[in-house]
Amino acid sequence: MEGRARLIRVANGDDRLSSTAQLANRIAALAAEKLAADIVILDMREVVSYTDHFVIASGRNPRQTQAIAEEVQQQLKRDGLHARRVEGMRQGDWILLDYLDVVVHVFTPEARAYYRLEALWGQVPSESYAAG
């Protein structure tokens, strides 16, 4: 399943999103640009059939989670990728962006602590994203 997410060559010749792992990292970088905290990428390929990766991030409050999600959507839209489903944007406590191969979860700290997705999927390979 690796490599399902593809991006047409963008104007400068950069093939940034040629694999699902690259897409997950691109999303993590976009979230980091909006000052998301505790960004984690979970490799879901061995445990579920509906996606390859989860990207989980936190914003300080609903307004910031909304800004993070909007930034991800806008930038990926420029790359020709559209979320198939968006949930929770109005409330902002837990926003889900479904890009099929990568599912993005943006939480407030309280919602993240309550739902504990990392603990639920604790057996999967994960990496913390560090902007760099």
N, CA, C and O atoms as CSV, one atom per row, in Angstrom:
chain,resi,resn,atom,element,x,y,z
A,1,MET,N,N,0.807,-1.196,0.000
A,1,MET,CA,C,0.000,0.000,0.000
A,1,MET,C,C,0.849,1.259,0.000
A,1,MET,O,O,0.351,2.329,-0.349
A,2,GLU,N,N,2.100,1.164,0.376
A,2,GLU,CA,C,2.987,2.317,0.366
A,2,GLU,C,C,2.990,2.940,-1.014
A,2,GLU,O,O,3.058,2.233,-2.020
A,3,GLY,N,N,2.918,4.245,-1.068
A,3,GLY,CA,C,3.025,4.931,-2.334
A,3,GLY,C,C,1.698,5.243,-2.999
A,3,GLY,O,O,1.695,5.715,-4.136
A,4,ARG,N,N,0.564,5.001,-2.340
A,4,ARG,CA,C,-0.720,5.293,-2.980
A,4,ARG,C,C,-0.949,6.777,-3.156
A,4,ARG,O,O,-1.534,7.188,-4.158
A,5,ALA,N,N,-0.513,7.586,-2.226
A,5,ALA,CA,C,-0.721,9.029,-2.341
A,5,ALA,C,C,0.314,9.586,-3.290
A,5,ALA,O,O,1.516,9.472,-3.052
A,6,ARG,N,N,-0.143,10.174,-4.339
A,6,ARG,CA,C,0.784,10.737,-5.307
A,6,ARG,C,C,0.416,12.170,-5.594
A,6,ARG,O,O,-0.756,12.545,-5.598
A,7,LEU,N,N,1.406,12.938,-5.828
A,7,LEU,CA,C,1.211,14.343,-6.191
A,7,LEU,C,C,1.786,14.551,-7.570
A,7,LEU,O,O,2.894,14.109,-7.873
A,8,ILE,N,N,1.021,15.228,-8.400
A,8,ILE,CA,C,1.558,15.580,-9.699
A,8,ILE,C,C,2.750,16.499,-9.470
A,8,ILE,O,O,2.789,17.246,-8.492
A,9,ARG,N,N,3.687,16.444,-10.342
A,9,ARG,CA,C,4.881,17.277,-10.208
A,9,ARG,C,C,4.446,18.739,-10.116
A,9,ARG,O,O,3.758,19.246,-11.002
A,10,VAL,N,N,4.850,19.406,-9.046
A,10,VAL,CA,C,4.498,20.808,-8.876
A,10,VAL,C,C,5.457,21.667,-9.689
A,10,VAL,O,O,6.475,21.186,-10.186
A,11,ALA,N,N,5.118,22.936,-9.816
A,11,ALA,CA,C,5.827,23.836,-10.731
A,11,ALA,C,C,7.344,23.798,-10.592
A,11,ALA,O,O,8.054,23.855,-11.597
A,12,ASN,N,N,7.848,23.704,-9.376
A,12,ASN,CA,C,9.299,23.735,-9.199
A,12,ASN,C,C,9.948,22.358,-9.349
A,12,ASN,O,O,11.144,22.208,-9.102
A,13,GLY,N,N,9.165,21.351,-9.752
A,13,GLY,CA,C,9.706,20.022,-9.976
A,13,GLY,C,C,9.843,19.180,-8.722
A,13,GLY,O,O,10.487,18.131,-8.761
A,14,ASP,N,N,9.265,19.601,-7.623
A,14,ASP,CA,C,9.383,18.905,-6.346
A,14,ASP,C,C,8.302,17.829,-6.243
A,14,ASP,O,O,7.114,18.143,-6.313
A,15,ASP,N,N,8.694,16.586,-6.079
A,15,ASP,CA,C,7.743,15.485,-5.922
A,15,ASP,C,C,7.551,15.156,-4.446
A,15,ASP,O,O,7.650,13.989,-4.066
A,16,ARG,N,N,7.281,16.140,-3.611
A,16,ARG,CA,C,7.226,15.985,-2.157
A,16,ARG,C,C,6.326,14.867,-1.677
A,16,ARG,O,O,6.658,14.184,-0.709
A,17,LEU,N,N,5.208,14.665,-2.323
A,17,LEU,CA,C,4.206,13.768,-1.758
A,17,LEU,C,C,4.084,12.467,-2.541
A,17,LEU,O,O,2.975,12.022,-2.838
A,18,SER,N,N,5.209,11.861,-2.874
A,18,SER,CA,C,5.162,10.661,-3.694
A,18,SER,C,C,4.816,9.406,-2.904
A,18,SER,O,O,4.522,8.379,-3.515
A,19,SER,N,N,4.837,9.439,-1.598
A,19,SER,CA,C,4.445,8.275,-0.803
A,19,SER,C,C,3.602,8.722,0.384
A,19,SER,O,O,3.568,9.897,0.748
A,20,THR,N,N,2.930,7.751,0.968
A,20,THR,CA,C,2.079,8.099,2.108
A,20,THR,C,C,2.897,8.581,3.301
A,20,THR,O,O,2.441,9.452,4.042
A,21,ALA,N,N,4.084,8.039,3.502
A,21,ALA,CA,C,4.943,8.506,4.597
A,21,ALA,C,C,5.350,9.954,4.361
A,21,ALA,O,O,5.397,10.748,5.300
A,22,GLN,N,N,5.640,10.297,3.127
A,22,GLN,CA,C,5.986,11.686,2.817
A,22,GLN,C,C,4.789,12.601,3.026
A,22,GLN,O,O,4.936,13.726,3.501
A,23,LEU,N,N,3.602,12.114,2.668
A,23,LEU,CA,C,2.397,12.908,2.901
A,23,LEU,C,C,2.203,13.143,4.395
A,23,LEU,O,O,1.899,14.263,4.807
A,24,ALA,N,N,2.374,12.110,5.207
A,24,ALA,CA,C,2.236,12.257,6.659
A,24,ALA,C,C,3.240,13.274,7.193
A,24,ALA,O,O,2.894,14.107,8.031
A,25,ASN,N,N,4.467,13.212,6.717
A,25,ASN,CA,C,5.483,14.174,7.152
A,25,ASN,C,C,5.175,15.584,6.672
A,25,ASN,O,O,5.430,16.547,7.395
A,26,ARG,N,N,4.641,15.722,5.486
A,26,ARG,CA,C,4.245,17.048,4.980
A,26,ARG,C,C,3.150,17.637,5.866
A,26,ARG,O,O,3.198,18.814,6.224
A,27,ILE,N,N,2.167,16.815,6.215
A,27,ILE,CA,C,1.085,17.274,7.087
A,27,ILE,C,C,1.640,17.674,8.454
A,27,ILE,O,O,1.245,18.700,9.007
A,28,ALA,N,N,2.545,16.877,8.995
A,28,ALA,CA,C,3.158,17.205,10.287
A,28,ALA,C,C,3.899,18.538,10.197
A,28,ALA,O,O,3.829,19.348,11.121
A,29,ALA,N,N,4.601,18.769,9.102
A,29,ALA,CA,C,5.334,20.030,8.928
A,29,ALA,C,C,4.374,21.208,8.836
A,29,ALA,O,O,4.642,22.273,9.393
A,30,LEU,N,N,3.262,21.027,8.140
A,30,LEU,CA,C,2.272,22.108,8.042
A,30,LEU,C,C,1.670,22.415,9.411
A,30,LEU,O,O,1.465,23.579,9.753
A,31,ALA,N,N,1.389,21.381,10.187
A,31,ALA,CA,C,0.858,21.584,11.538
A,31,ALA,C,C,1.889,22.319,12.402
A,31,ALA,O,O,1.538,23.206,13.180
A,32,ALA,N,N,3.154,21.943,12.257
A,32,ALA,CA,C,4.219,22.589,13.031
A,32,ALA,C,C,4.335,24.070,12.679
A,32,ALA,O,O,4.630,24.895,13.544
A,33,GLU,N,N,4.107,24.402,11.426
A,33,GLU,CA,C,4.157,25.813,11.008
A,33,GLU,C,C,3.105,26.648,11.731
A,33,GLU,O,O,3.295,27.847,11.936
A,34,LYS,N,N,2.001,26.019,12.117
A,34,LYS,CA,C,0.951,26.707,12.876
A,34,LYS,C,C,1.100,26.473,14.378
A,34,LYS,O,O,0.158,26.657,15.149
A,35,LEU,N,N,2.304,26.063,14.773
A,35,LEU,CA,C,2.676,25.888,16.179
A,35,LEU,C,C,1.918,24.772,16.890
A,35,LEU,O,O,1.665,24.859,18.091
A,36,ALA,N,N,1.557,23.732,16.158
A,36,ALA,CA,C,0.962,22.558,16.797
A,36,ALA,C,C,1.996,21.935,17.733
A,36,ALA,O,O,3.200,22.011,17.487
A,37,ALA,N,N,1.516,21.328,18.790
A,37,ALA,CA,C,2.393,20.696,19.781
A,37,ALA,C,C,2.236,19.184,19.729
A,37,ALA,O,O,1.233,18.666,19.236
A,38,ASP,N,N,3.241,18.483,20.245
A,38,ASP,CA,C,3.174,17.025,20.419
A,38,ASP,C,C,2.715,16.312,19.149
A,38,ASP,O,O,1.770,15.523,19.189
A,39,ILE,N,N,3.365,16.579,18.043
A,39,ILE,CA,C,2.989,15.968,16.765
A,39,ILE,C,C,3.579,14.563,16.692
A,39,ILE,O,O,4.781,14.363,16.866
A,40,VAL,N,N,2.702,13.596,16.430
A,40,VAL,CA,C,3.102,12.197,16.357
A,40,VAL,C,C,2.544,11.606,15.066
A,40,VAL,O,O,1.410,11.889,14.681
A,41,ILE,N,N,3.356,10.781,14.403
A,41,ILE,CA,C,2.911,10.056,13.214
A,41,ILE,C,C,2.875,8.574,13.570
A,41,ILE,O,O,3.890,8.001,13.965
A,42,LEU,N,N,1.707,7.958,13.430
A,42,LEU,CA,C,1.544,6.536,13.700
A,42,LEU,C,C,1.467,5.786,12.380
A,42,LEU,O,O,0.721,6.181,11.484
A,43,ASP,N,N,2.226,4.716,12.253
A,43,ASP,CA,C,2.203,3.866,11.070
A,43,ASP,C,C,1.128,2.803,11.287
A,43,ASP,O,O,1.317,1.865,12.062
A,44,MET,N,N,0.012,2.957,10.604
A,44,MET,CA,C,-1.159,2.102,10.825
A,44,MET,C,C,-1.268,0.956,9.828
A,44,MET,O,O,-2.233,0.193,9.881
A,45,ARG,N,N,-0.316,0.816,8.932
A,45,ARG,CA,C,-0.438,-0.126,7.816
A,45,ARG,C,C,-0.618,-1.575,8.241
A,45,ARG,O,O,-1.280,-2.341,7.541
A,46,GLU,N,N,-0.050,-1.962,9.357
A,46,GLU,CA,C,-0.144,-3.362,9.790
A,46,GLU,C,C,-1.399,-3.683,10.593
A,46,GLU,O,O,-1.690,-4.853,10.841
A,47,VAL,N,N,-2.154,-2.648,11.006
A,47,VAL,CA,C,-3.280,-2.916,11.911
A,47,VAL,C,C,-4.651,-2.531,11.359
A,47,VAL,O,O,-5.661,-3.035,11.850
A,48,VAL,N,N,-4.719,-1.668,10.369
A,48,VAL,CA,C,-6.006,-1.292,9.780
A,48,VAL,C,C,-5.883,-1.271,8.256
A,48,VAL,O,O,-4.787,-1.137,7.713
A,49,SER,N,N,-7.001,-1.403,7.588
A,49,SER,CA,C,-6.985,-1.399,6.124
A,49,SER,C,C,-7.441,-0.068,5.535
A,49,SER,O,O,-7.311,0.151,4.330
A,50,TYR,N,N,-7.971,0.820,6.366
A,50,TYR,CA,C,-8.564,2.047,5.834
A,50,TYR,C,C,-7.588,3.222,5.713
A,50,TYR,O,O,-7.939,4.235,5.108
A,51,THR,N,N,-6.391,3.119,6.261
A,51,THR,CA,C,-5.426,4.204,6.149
A,51,THR,C,C,-4.019,3.662,6.387
A,51,THR,O,O,-3.844,2.571,6.931
A,52,ASP,N,N,-3.027,4.432,5.975
A,52,ASP,CA,C,-1.636,4.049,6.207
A,52,ASP,C,C,-1.044,4.729,7.440
A,52,ASP,O,O,-0.256,4.123,8.166
A,53,HIS,N,N,-1.418,5.977,7.675
A,53,HIS,CA,C,-0.839,6.741,8.784
A,53,HIS,C,C,-1.886,7.611,9.463
A,53,HIS,O,O,-2.835,8.082,8.836
A,54,PHE,N,N,-1.688,7.809,10.752
A,54,PHE,CA,C,-2.368,8.840,11.517
A,54,PHE,C,C,-1.333,9.927,11.795
A,54,PHE,O,O,-0.182,9.633,12.118
A,55,VAL,N,N,-1.746,11.160,11.670
A,55,VAL,CA,C,-0.952,12.279,12.174
A,55,VAL,C,C,-1.783,12.879,13.294
A,55,VAL,O,O,-2.925,13.287,13.084
A,56,ILE,N,N,-1.204,12.928,14.483
A,56,ILE,CA,C,-1.901,13.442,15.666
A,56,ILE,C,C,-1.147,14.673,16.150
A,56,ILE,O,O,0.075,14.652,16.290
A,57,ALA,N,N,-1.893,15.745,16.404
A,57,ALA,CA,C,-1.285,16.994,16.860
A,57,ALA,C,C,-2.226,17.696,17.823
A,57,ALA,O,O,-3.425,17.418,17.856
A,58,SER,N,N,-1.672,18.604,18.600
A,58,SER,CA,C,-2.468,19.377,19.549
A,58,SER,C,C,-2.326,20.862,19.291
A,58,SER,O,O,-1.262,21.356,18.917
A,59,GLY,N,N,-3.434,21.561,19.503
A,59,GLY,CA,C,-3.438,23.018,19.547
A,59,GLY,C,C,-3.796,23.432,20.959
A,59,GLY,O,O,-4.384,22.649,21.706
A,60,ARG,N,N,-3.453,24.640,21.330
A,60,ARG,CA,C,-3.705,25.095,22.707
A,60,ARG,C,C,-5.189,25.231,23.028
A,60,ARG,O,O,-5.591,25.068,24.180
A,61,ASN,N,N,-6.000,25.527,22.027
A,61,ASN,CA,C,-7.430,25.781,22.226
A,61,ASN,C,C,-8.152,25.535,20.899
A,61,ASN,O,O,-7.497,25.336,19.876
A,62,PRO,N,N,-9.488,25.547,20.897
A,62,PRO,CA,C,-10.220,25.284,19.650
A,62,PRO,C,C,-9.851,26.233,18.501
A,62,PRO,O,O,-9.805,25.810,17.346
A,63,ARG,N,N,-9.597,27.467,18.799
A,63,ARG,CA,C,-9.230,28.408,17.733
A,63,ARG,C,C,-7.926,27.984,17.046
A,63,ARG,O,O,-7.816,28.056,15.822
A,64,GLN,N,N,-6.945,27.545,17.833
A,64,GLN,CA,C,-5.689,27.113,17.225
A,64,GLN,C,C,-5.856,25.786,16.481
A,64,GLN,O,O,-5.268,25.607,15.414
A,65,THR,N,N,-6.640,24.859,17.019
A,65,THR,CA,C,-6.840,23.597,16.300
A,65,THR,C,C,-7.497,23.868,14.950
A,65,THR,O,O,-7.152,23.234,13.952
A,66,GLN,N,N,-8.432,24.795,14.914
A,66,GLN,CA,C,-9.076,25.161,13.657
A,66,GLN,C,C,-8.073,25.777,12.685
A,66,GLN,O,O,-8.108,25.483,11.490
A,67,ALA,N,N,-7.190,26.620,13.181
A,67,ALA,CA,C,-6.170,27.238,12.326
A,67,ALA,C,C,-5.212,26.187,11.771
A,67,ALA,O,O,-4.816,26.258,10.608
A,68,ILE,N,N,-4.843,25.219,12.595
A,68,ILE,CA,C,-3.954,24.142,12.150
A,68,ILE,C,C,-4.638,23.342,11.036
A,68,ILE,O,O,-4.051,23.105,9.980
A,69,ALA,N,N,-5.876,22.932,11.282
A,69,ALA,CA,C,-6.610,22.134,10.292
A,69,ALA,C,C,-6.818,22.908,8.998
A,69,ALA,O,O,-6.682,22.346,7.911
A,70,GLU,N,N,-7.143,24.180,9.102
A,70,GLU,CA,C,-7.348,25.009,7.904
A,70,GLU,C,C,-6.060,25.144,7.106
A,70,GLU,O,O,-6.087,25.101,5.876
A,71,GLU,N,N,-4.935,25.307,7.789
A,71,GLU,CA,C,-3.642,25.410,7.097
A,71,GLU,C,C,-3.320,24.122,6.337
A,71,GLU,O,O,-2.890,24.162,5.185
A,72,VAL,N,N,-3.529,22.996,6.985
A,72,VAL,CA,C,-3.279,21.712,6.325
A,72,VAL,C,C,-4.161,21.598,5.084
A,72,VAL,O,O,-3.679,21.246,4.008
A,73,GLN,N,N,-5.443,21.894,5.231
A,73,GLN,CA,C,-6.359,21.792,4.098
A,73,GLN,C,C,-5.959,22.729,2.958
A,73,GLN,O,O,-5.925,22.313,1.799
A,74,GLN,N,N,-5.659,23.975,3.273
A,74,GLN,CA,C,-5.324,24.951,2.234
A,74,GLN,C,C,-4.057,24.570,1.490
A,74,GLN,O,O,-4.019,24.625,0.260
A,75,GLN,N,N,-3.024,24.185,2.217
A,75,GLN,CA,C,-1.756,23.863,1.572
A,75,GLN,C,C,-1.859,22.587,0.732
A,75,GLN,O,O,-1.311,22.526,-0.368
A,76,LEU,N,N,-2.552,21.576,1.240
A,76,LEU,CA,C,-2.688,20.348,0.468
A,76,LEU,C,C,-3.592,20.550,-0.744
A,76,LEU,O,O,-3.403,19.917,-1.783
A,77,LYS,N,N,-4.565,21.430,-0.602
A,77,LYS,CA,C,-5.425,21.757,-1.747
A,77,LYS,C,C,-4.582,22.350,-2.870
A,77,LYS,O,O,-4.807,22.046,-4.041
A,78,ARG,N,N,-3.614,23.193,-2.521
A,78,ARG,CA,C,-2.694,23.751,-3.521
A,78,ARG,C,C,-1.882,22.657,-4.199
A,78,ARG,O,O,-1.482,22.791,-5.356
A,79,ASP,N,N,-1.640,21.561,-3.458
A,79,ASP,CA,C,-0.900,20.421,-3.999
A,79,ASP,C,C,-1.812,19.455,-4.754
A,79,ASP,O,O,-1.354,18.429,-5.257
A,80,GLY,N,N,-3.097,19.782,-4.831
A,80,GLY,CA,C,-4.041,18.932,-5.548
A,80,GLY,C,C,-4.674,17.842,-4.715
A,80,GLY,O,O,-5.312,16.946,-5.267
A,81,LEU,N,N,-4.518,17.889,-3.392
A,81,LEU,CA,C,-5.110,16.884,-2.505
A,81,LEU,C,C,-6.235,17.511,-1.692
A,81,LEU,O,O,-6.075,18.580,-1.103
A,82,HIS,N,N,-7.366,16.834,-1.672
A,82,HIS,CA,C,-8.535,17.327,-0.947
A,82,HIS,C,C,-8.946,16.309,0.105
A,82,HIS,O,O,-8.952,15.106,-0.155
A,83,ALA,N,N,-9.286,16.791,1.289
A,83,ALA,CA,C,-9.774,15.896,2.340
A,83,ALA,C,C,-11.087,15.278,1.879
A,83,ALA,O,O,-11.974,15.978,1.391
A,84,ARG,N,N,-11.205,13.973,2.034
A,84,ARG,CA,C,-12.448,13.283,1.655
A,84,ARG,C,C,-13.535,13.535,2.676
A,84,ARG,O,O,-14.724,13.497,2.360
A,85,ARG,N,N,-13.117,13.792,3.900
A,85,ARG,CA,C,-14.069,14.044,4.975
A,85,ARG,C,C,-13.420,14.949,6.008
A,85,ARG,O,O,-12.235,14.815,6.313
A,86,VAL,N,N,-14.201,15.861,6.535
A,86,VAL,CA,C,-13.743,16.748,7.600
A,86,VAL,C,C,-14.796,16.689,8.700
A,86,VAL,O,O,-15.985,16.865,8.435
A,87,GLU,N,N,-14.369,16.445,9.914
A,87,GLU,CA,C,-15.279,16.376,11.068
A,87,GLU,C,C,-14.751,17.266,12.182
A,87,GLU,O,O,-13.539,17.384,12.364
A,88,GLY,N,N,-15.652,17.890,12.925
A,88,GLY,CA,C,-15.304,18.602,14.140
A,88,GLY,C,C,-14.767,20.009,13.970
A,88,GLY,O,O,-14.346,20.623,14.950
A,89,MET,N,N,-14.770,20.535,12.763
A,89,MET,CA,C,-14.193,21.861,12.536
A,89,MET,C,C,-14.930,22.943,13.331
A,89,MET,O,O,-14.300,23.857,13.863
A,90,ARG,N,N,-16.227,22.847,13.410
A,90,ARG,CA,C,-17.011,23.873,14.107
A,90,ARG,C,C,-16.681,23.921,15.600
A,90,ARG,O,O,-16.483,24.999,16.159
A,91,GLN,N,N,-16.622,22.746,16.246
A,91,GLN,CA,C,-16.353,22.700,17.685
A,91,GLN,C,C,-14.873,22.932,17.975
A,91,GLN,O,O,-14.530,23.677,18.893
A,92,GLY,N,N,-14.011,22.311,17.213
A,92,GLY,CA,C,-12.579,22.531,17.356
A,92,GLY,C,C,-11.869,21.728,18.431
A,92,GLY,O,O,-10.657,21.872,18.587
A,93,ASP,N,N,-12.572,20.893,19.175
A,93,ASP,CA,C,-11.917,20.093,20.211
A,93,ASP,C,C,-11.156,18.911,19.615
A,93,ASP,O,O,-10.044,18.596,20.039
A,94,TRP,N,N,-11.771,18.262,18.627
A,94,TRP,CA,C,-11.143,17.150,17.908
A,94,TRP,C,C,-11.532,17.303,16.444
A,94,TRP,O,O,-12.686,17.093,16.072
A,95,ILE,N,N,-10.571,17.666,15.631
A,95,ILE,CA,C,-10.817,17.838,14.207
A,95,ILE,C,C,-10.173,16.670,13.476
A,95,ILE,O,O,-9.008,16.343,13.698
A,96,LEU,N,N,-10.952,16.050,12.603
A,96,LEU,CA,C,-10.468,14.931,11.813
A,96,LEU,C,C,-10.477,15.339,10.340
A,96,LEU,O,O,-11.489,15.809,9.821
A,97,LEU,N,N,-9.334,15.153,9.677
A,97,LEU,CA,C,-9.215,15.376,8.236
A,97,LEU,C,C,-8.841,14.038,7.620
A,97,LEU,O,O,-7.788,13.484,7.936
A,98,ASP,N,N,-9.684,13.516,6.750
A,98,ASP,CA,C,-9.459,12.201,6.154
A,98,ASP,C,C,-8.945,12.359,4.728
A,98,ASP,O,O,-9.684,12.743,3.821
A,99,TYR,N,N,-7.656,12.054,4.550
A,99,TYR,CA,C,-7.039,12.066,3.224
A,99,TYR,C,C,-6.856,10.637,2.707
A,99,TYR,O,O,-5.978,10.376,1.885
A,100,LEU,N,N,-7.680,9.726,3.186
A,100,LEU,CA,C,-7.657,8.298,2.862
A,100,LEU,C,C,-6.374,7.633,3.325
A,100,LEU,O,O,-6.412,6.851,4.276
A,101,ASP,N,N,-5.240,7.909,2.696
A,101,ASP,CA,C,-3.979,7.272,3.074
A,101,ASP,C,C,-3.419,7.817,4.381
A,101,ASP,O,O,-2.638,7.149,5.058
A,102,VAL,N,N,-3.821,9.029,4.729
A,102,VAL,CA,C,-3.392,9.660,5.976
A,102,VAL,C,C,-4.618,10.299,6.618
A,102,VAL,O,O,-5.343,11.057,5.973
A,103,VAL,N,N,-4.844,9.990,7.888
A,103,VAL,CA,C,-5.929,10.600,8.650
A,103,VAL,C,C,-5.289,11.506,9.700
A,103,VAL,O,O,-4.423,11.082,10.466
A,104,VAL,N,N,-5.734,12.756,9.717
A,104,VAL,CA,C,-5.176,13.772,10.603
A,104,VAL,C,C,-6.137,13.995,11.766
A,104,VAL,O,O,-7.341,14.156,11.570
A,105,HIS,N,N,-5.588,14.002,12.980
A,105,HIS,CA,C,-6.372,14.278,14.188
A,105,HIS,C,C,-5.734,15.490,14.864
A,105,HIS,O,O,-4.564,15.445,15.245
A,106,VAL,N,N,-6.493,16.564,15.012
A,106,VAL,CA,C,-5.989,17.751,15.706
A,106,VAL,C,C,-6.870,17.954,16.936
A,106,VAL,O,O,-8.079,18.159,16.824
A,107,PHE,N,N,-6.248,17.894,18.099
A,107,PHE,CA,C,-6.961,17.933,19.371
A,107,PHE,C,C,-6.610,19.166,20.192
A,107,PHE,O,O,-5.534,19.746,20.041
A,108,THR,N,N,-7.534,19.557,21.064
A,108,THR,CA,C,-7.157,20.401,22.197
A,108,THR,C,C,-6.491,19.465,23.199
A,108,THR,O,O,-6.703,18.255,23.124
A,109,PRO,N,N,-5.693,19.980,24.135
A,109,PRO,CA,C,-5.038,19.091,25.113
A,109,PRO,C,C,-6.036,18.239,25.909
A,109,PRO,O,O,-5.769,17.069,26.183
A,110,GLU,N,N,-7.169,18.815,26.277
A,110,GLU,CA,C,-8.162,18.081,27.065
A,110,GLU,C,C,-8.758,16.916,26.266
A,110,GLU,O,O,-8.901,15.811,26.789
A,111,ALA,N,N,-9.101,17.165,25.010
A,111,ALA,CA,C,-9.679,16.110,24.176
A,111,ALA,C,C,-8.644,15.024,23.888
A,111,ALA,O,O,-8.971,13.838,23.875
A,112,ARG,N,N,-7.409,15.427,23.661
A,112,ARG,CA,C,-6.360,14.435,23.390
A,112,ARG,C,C,-6.141,13.538,24.596
A,112,ARG,O,O,-5.974,12.327,24.453
A,113,ALA,N,N,-6.140,14.129,25.781
A,113,ALA,CA,C,-5.974,13.341,27.009
A,113,ALA,C,C,-7.164,12.399,27.220
A,113,ALA,O,O,-6.992,11.283,27.709
A,114,TYR,N,N,-8.349,12.838,26.858
A,114,TYR,CA,C,-9.546,12.026,27.038
A,114,TYR,C,C,-9.582,10.841,26.068
A,114,TYR,O,O,-9.859,9.716,26.483
A,115,TYR,N,N,-9.305,11.078,24.787
A,115,TYR,CA,C,-9.419,10.023,23.777
A,115,TYR,C,C,-8.177,9.128,23.673
A,115,TYR,O,O,-8.287,7.970,23.271
A,116,ARG,N,N,-7.010,9.646,24.026
A,116,ARG,CA,C,-5.777,8.870,24.134
A,116,ARG,C,C,-5.535,7.932,22.943
A,116,ARG,O,O,-5.336,6.731,23.126
A,117,LEU,N,N,-5.554,8.475,21.747
A,117,LEU,CA,C,-5.349,7.651,20.558
A,117,LEU,C,C,-3.998,6.954,20.547
A,117,LEU,O,O,-3.897,5.811,20.099
A,118,GLU,N,N,-2.962,7.623,21.032
A,118,GLU,CA,C,-1.640,6.985,21.056
A,118,GLU,C,C,-1.653,5.742,21.939
A,118,GLU,O,O,-1.016,4.743,21.606
A,119,ALA,N,N,-2.365,5.789,23.054
A,119,ALA,CA,C,-2.444,4.628,23.938
A,119,ALA,C,C,-3.295,3.525,23.299
A,119,ALA,O,O,-2.984,2.341,23.424
A,120,LEU,N,N,-4.359,3.923,22.622
A,120,LEU,CA,C,-5.226,2.957,21.951
A,120,LEU,C,C,-4.466,2.173,20.890
A,120,LEU,O,O,-4.664,0.968,20.733
A,121,TRP,N,N,-3.590,2.870,20.160
A,121,TRP,CA,C,-2.810,2.251,19.093
A,121,TRP,C,C,-1.345,2.133,19.510
A,121,TRP,O,O,-0.453,2.285,18.675
A,122,GLY,N,N,-1.089,1.867,20.774
A,122,GLY,CA,C,0.264,1.836,21.310
A,122,GLY,C,C,1.192,0.798,20.701
A,122,GLY,O,O,2.411,0.922,20.814
A,123,GLN,N,N,0.635,-0.230,20.053
A,123,GLN,CA,C,1.476,-1.287,19.491
A,123,GLN,C,C,2.034,-0.933,18.120
A,123,GLN,O,O,2.880,-1.667,17.609
A,124,VAL,N,N,1.594,0.161,17.504
A,124,VAL,CA,C,2.059,0.486,16.146
A,124,VAL,C,C,3.329,1.330,16.203
A,124,VAL,O,O,3.558,2.063,17.165
A,125,PRO,N,N,4.153,1.218,15.159
A,125,PRO,CA,C,5.342,2.083,15.104
A,125,PRO,C,C,4.917,3.551,15.064
A,125,PRO,O,O,3.964,3.919,14.378
A,126,SER,N,N,5.638,4.369,15.807
A,126,SER,CA,C,5.316,5.801,15.831
A,126,SER,C,C,6.590,6.616,15.856
A,126,SER,O,O,7.654,6.137,16.249
A,127,GLU,N,N,6.457,7.840,15.434
A,127,GLU,CA,C,7.582,8.763,15.527
A,127,GLU,C,C,7.058,10.132,15.912
A,127,GLU,O,O,6.015,10.569,15.427
A,128,SER,N,N,7.782,10.797,16.778
A,128,SER,CA,C,7.449,12.163,17.125
A,128,SER,C,C,8.022,13.056,16.039
A,128,SER,O,O,9.159,12.872,15.603
A,129,TYR,N,N,7.237,14.009,15.613
A,129,TYR,CA,C,7.702,14.915,14.585
A,129,TYR,C,C,8.393,16.101,15.242
A,129,TYR,O,O,7.823,16.756,16.114
A,130,ALA,N,N,9.594,16.367,14.829
A,130,ALA,CA,C,10.334,17.536,15.317
A,130,ALA,C,C,10.619,18.422,14.118
A,130,ALA,O,O,11.285,18.005,13.170
A,131,ALA,N,N,10.118,19.631,14.164
A,131,ALA,CA,C,10.343,20.562,13.055
A,131,ALA,C,C,11.841,20.782,12.908
A,131,ALA,O,O,12.570,20.896,13.893
A,132,GLY,N,N,12.277,20.837,11.674
A,132,GLY,CA,C,13.707,21.003,11.492
A,132,GLY,C,C,13.988,21.411,10.143
A,132,GLY,O,O,15.150,21.605,9.787
